[in-house]
């Protein structure tokens, strides 16, 4: 056997390693593809997270609008001793079947067991806000006479505390948001001045 020249040995080695460059290119392509798929997945995840956050904010805003409307109903009902006609459906948020009971709940009945949704639901407030059906419950928790806080001799000043429970439901998506608030006002005579806790 004849000894190989150096050039011959290099040529044989190059022929034996032709698949190495192909495998290197394939590995680089595989890593680039995996990075691309990961980037697409992260972009889709960020978009769905942003959509979910927007839906939560919309639902919370709808439930908070119910709280604001409930405060207006409370103030107007105390001022006039009854739920005013412009607040009653079809033009207002108070269902007509519940207006008389709501007037009593605001002024006299404490801790009413009625509920705004579920079995036996009789909401005190019902509104449509964008794509949300919003129902709310207003309950007088307690009234406490204020010592020496009377504006006239016949009607003592009272601190009135109400619990407002509102829930917004998007019928299309099933998304639900709930806000529970406490509203306190100083009732003196025929008005209710908001108090901050």
Secondary structure, DSSP 4 states (H G I P E B T S, - for coil): -PPPPHHHHHHHHHHHTHHHHHHHHHHHHHHHHHHHHHHHHHHHHHHHHHHHHHHHHHHHHHHHHHHHHHHHHHHHHHHHSS--GGGBTTTSSB-GGGHHHHHHHHHT-BS----SSSTT---SEEEEETTEEEEEEEEEEEEEEPTT--SSSSS--EEEEEEEEEEEEETTT--EEEEEEEEEEEEETTEEEEE--
